[in-house]
Amino acid sequence: MKKLQLAGVARAMFASRRAWVFGAAMAMAGVANAAPVEIQVWHTLTDANKAEFEKLAKQYNKEQDDVKVTLRGFASSTALEQEAVSAVKAKKGPNLLQLSDNHSPEVVAQHKAVLPLYELLAKYPIKDLNWFVPATSSFTRDSKGRLLAFPWMAEVPVMFYNTAAYKKAGLDPNKPARTWTALQAELLKLRDVADIDCPYASSDQVAVHLENLAPINNQLFTSNNNGLDAVTKKSAAPAMQFDTLYMRHISLMVSWKRSLLFTAYSGDNASDKLFAKGECAVLTANSGALGQFLATKSLSFGVSPLPYYEQATKEGGKPFVSGSALWALEGHPQAQEKATAQFLAWLSKPVVAAEWHQRTGYLPLTEAAFRASDVSFYSKIPGAQAFVASMSAKPVQNARGFRMANYERIEPVLNKELTDAFDGKVPPVSALNNAAAQARTIATQR
């Protein structure tokens, strides 16, 4: 009887142990199969750059099981921002949001829905916080140097040129013009010798022909030290400084338009497509256009800094680094904040950041990303490596960027006045005076 009782106890203990082991196994399986933390990233990338970002997100999701990144693209910044406002009110906002540089990053960071990046990274540090190249991230930092957003789409205006067209015109594709005067001589050959109907075109015309005309020629774009002093000191709102340099330049562009050297221009990226098709030989545009050109197999091209005026400076200066960045939003669970930081840390890895830079034309985030870039990539694009290398240097005073309140409303005004001047509707001097006056009024409005 006693043996039977012991056997029963043994069976009970075995059953209990088996149940515990089974329960523990199920619990471990539950942990292993736990759903990944999902984060949403809203963006306005298009064409080749959109495809590249989607590829990277898919790669990240495949490499690990803890975080799932979901991308949502929008046709325009306006559409994205309108949707974001509604989503934030409904407490369904994305974790990361692409916003264009409005030249008032401190104002954006003060919005209650925004989580400044330095606060996020204080909670979840990314290894070696010093990986941001100063020139690449200055447009996303506040007056104290704190990083407000992730400068994933940092870019600068450059000059692209069709190497095949240069050869046809008898020009050296490895030595494009460095000054506007020398460029005019090249455009004449492209028009008359190579018989090209569109020698020169420009996208992002405000950035090229107004904003960056100043730093390229080692001058200030606005008063108050490009508006940077107004961030910390009580002073008058910064104002545009359209002096004789601007009068000379816009007048030259108008003369090029009349002589069929300058045939396509816009405030957006419309002219990029003309260059990609080989219809235009020279294009000034933001470096982020590179992705589209690389995706055009029949196109051979080089990259050069924007031209300068030898009357204004002995050598060309650095352009403003601008573009757009990924901003983190408040109101998400701690797990999502951590997941967001993990995704940004992955994007900043040298190999990943180098691939993004090479496929899109956006500037590398780090020195390590630049060093990780494939030499063969640069060898295919004359001038690209030297130009990108020059951007890693600390920017001089005039090229650190500029600050101006309500610039998102000022930029369309500048674009209209510039277009009217190029179209011959308004004399260059009048267009520039009108633009400066309207900008001054808008900048002081609350």
ABEGO torsion letter per residue (X at the ends): XAAAAAAAAAAAAAAAAAAAAAAAAAAAAAAAABBBBBBBBBBABBEAAAAAAAAAAAAAAAABAABBBBBBBBABAAAAAAAAAAAAAAGABBABBBBBBAGBAAAAAABAABBBAAAAAAABBBBGAAABBAAAAAAABBAAGBBABBBAABBBBBBBBBAAAAAAAGBBAABBBABAAAAAAAAAAAAAAAGBABABBBBGAAAAAAAAAAAAAGBBABBGGGGAAAAABBBBBBBBBBBAAAAAAAAAAAAAAAAGABABBBABAAAAAAAAAGABABBBBBAAAAAAAAABAABBBBBBBBBBBAAABABBBBBBBBEBBBBBBBGBBAAAAAAAAAAAAAAABAAAAAAAAAAAGBBBABAAAAAABBAAAAAABBGAAAAAAAAABBBBAAAAEBBBBGAAAAAAAAAAAAAAAAAGABBAAAAAAAAAAAAAAAAABX
